[in-house]
Amino acid sequence: MSIASKETGSELPRKVTIRRHGVATRLSHWGWAVALFFLLFSGLQIFNAHPALYIGQQSGFAFDNAVLSIQAIRSEDGDVRGSTYLLGHRFDTTGVLGVSGSRERRAYSAFPAWATIPSYHDLATGRVVHFFFAWVFVGVYLSWLLASVINGHLRRDILPGAADLNALPKTVLEHLRFRFDHDGRYNSLQKLSYAAVLLVFFPLMILTGLTMSPGMDAAWPWLVDIFGGRQTARTIHFIVMALIVGFFAVHIVMVFAAGPLNEMRSMITGRYRVDGSHSDGGSGHE
Amino acid sequence: MSSFVINRRGLLTAAGVAVSTLPLSGCDAFDGLLGYGQPLRDFLASANGLTYRAQRLLIPADRLAPEFSESEIRQGQRPNGSTDPTDPTYLALKDQAFAGYRLSVSGLVQRPLQLSLQELQNMPARTQITRHDCVEGWSCIAKWTGVPLSRVLDEAAVKASARYVVFHCFDSMPLGLSGSVAYYESIDLIDARHPQTILAYGLNGAPLPVANGAPLRARIERQLGYKMAKYIRAIEVVSDLAPFGRGGGGYWEDLGYDWYAGI
C-alpha cells in the first residue's frame, strides 16, 4: 500500500490517503457507466417493439412458450389497462407497464416513455443507440480484462480466494448491521459481487446479445446451442439486464453508505482516505 | 480493525435520493439530438458500418445460417409488413394466379432477363428450414423453397462493376403524411451469392401465400426480416444505392433503420 498523501493531523483515528483505483479501473468504470446507461434505455426501447419473452428457438404465436409479456388490454368496462403476464401469473401494471403517462397523454407501450431512449416509440433509433454503445461496452470490457490480467488487478482484487469465502459469514453479518469495513480493500461481499458482474453478467450480456444476431449465429453456431435458442438468449439478455440494474441500485446505496465524497474521489482521482491504522498492513494495492 | 457505522435513517435517505433520480434519467433529454439527420444520430449510426465490416471479416462468405429439422416447424410463418398489396398491377397478376408474372433482371448484367414463375421453378431449387428473425425481436421457423439468387445472377452474367442487388417490389408502403412508395431493398454481392439466398416461391411445402410475399420473395438468412423483400417485381444489379429512394438502400433504411441487418 503506497501512502500518497500526508496524514491529517494528530487527532485519532488519523486518516491517510492511499492510491486505491488504477487508471484502467477508473476509465473502464466510467466507460461502463455511460455505455450501460444508454444500453439500458435503448434496450427497453427495442424490447417495446415486441414486448414478450420466450423460451426456445422461436416465438410461439400458434403455441405458448412465453414467459413474459406486457400488453395494453381493454377491460370489460371499456378502460384500457396495462397487463403483465409473468410465468403463468397476470398482474395489473397500469401506470408503469403496458399503459402509462397521464390521463391526457396516455402511452400504450410496455415500458413507459421515461424508461426509453428516445422517449417516443422509435425502434430504428433505439437500435442505432444500442449498437453504438454495445461497441463501446465491448471495447471497454476487453481493454479492462486485458489490463486487469496483466497488472494483477483481477487476481488480487476481484477473484475471491479462500480467505474471502471464510470471511463471508462475518462480512454478511456486518453488512446486515450497517457496519462497513473501511480499509480500502474489497471485502468478500464486494469481491463476490464484482466478480459476478464483471466475469459472469457482462460476458453473458455480450454473448446473449451476439446470439440475437443472425450473422453471428452463422459465424458461431455454438452460441445458439449454449443458450438453447435465440429466443432463450433474448430472455437471458433481459434477465441479466435486470440483475445489472439490481446491482446498480445496491452499488449506489453502498456508495452513499460508505461515504459518497470519498468513494467518488477514489473512482475519479484514484485517491481514497482510510483510517491510519490500516497503513501498516496489507499488500500493494492500487 | 476499525469500521464506521451509519444510521438507518441516513441509509434510507440516501436510497431514496438515488431512486428518485431514476425517472429523470431516461426521459426525453436525448430526443432532440436523436432525430433523423441530426449529427449525433448520424455519428452513432456509423457504428453499423463497423458492424458490417466486422461481421464480413468474421463470417466466411459461404458460411450457412443454422438450419432446423421438420419437427421444429411448429406454426405457420408469421406474416409481417405488407400482407395484402392492393396495387393494381399486382392485383391483375394475382387474379391470373401470377401466370403473367415476369421477373425482370436488369442493370449491370450482360444479358437482361424476363423470367416467368414457371421458368424460375424449372431452375435448380433449394429447400431450407431456417429461422426468420424480425427486427422487432421475434423469431419463427419455416421451410422455404426457391431458386438460388446466384443461379439467376449467373444466367444474367453480372458485370465486374456491380456491387449491389436491388429488389423492386409491387407493394406500396406509407411514406410521409399521405404519400406512399414502393417497397425496395438491397444487399451486397456476398449475400446475393450466398448459397442460402434464394428467391422463394414455396413455403412449408405449399406455394408461397400472398401474405408471405407471393409470387416471389427473397430469403437472406444471415440478416433480419426487413431485408427479405416480398412481392419482388424486378431485380436490378447496380454499383451505387444513391439513386434509389432517399439513398438509404431500402424502404426501412430510408426511415432510419440500418442498411446492414446482420445484427
Interface residues (C-beta under 8 A of the other chain):
Chain A: P13 F37 F41 L44 I46 F47 A49 H50 A52 Q57 Q58 S59 G60 F61 A62 F63 A113 W114 A115 T116 I117 P118 S119 Y120 D122 L123 A124 T125 R127 V128 V129 F131 F132 W135 E174 F178 R179 F180 D181 H182 D183 M212 S213 P214 G215 M216 D217 A218 A219 P221 V224 R230 Q231 R234 A249 I252 V253 F256 A257 G259 P260 D275 S277 H278
Chain B: M1 S2 S3 F4 V5 I6 N7 R8 G10 L11 A14 A15 V17 A18 V19 P23 S25 G26 C27 D28 F30 D31 L34 R41 L44 A45 A47 N48 L50 T51 Q55 L58 I59 P60 R63 L64 A65 P66 F68 E72 R74 Q75 G76 R78 R131 D133 C134 V135 E136 G137 W138 S139 C140 I141 E221 R222 Q223 L224 W252 L255 G256 Y257 D258 G262 I263
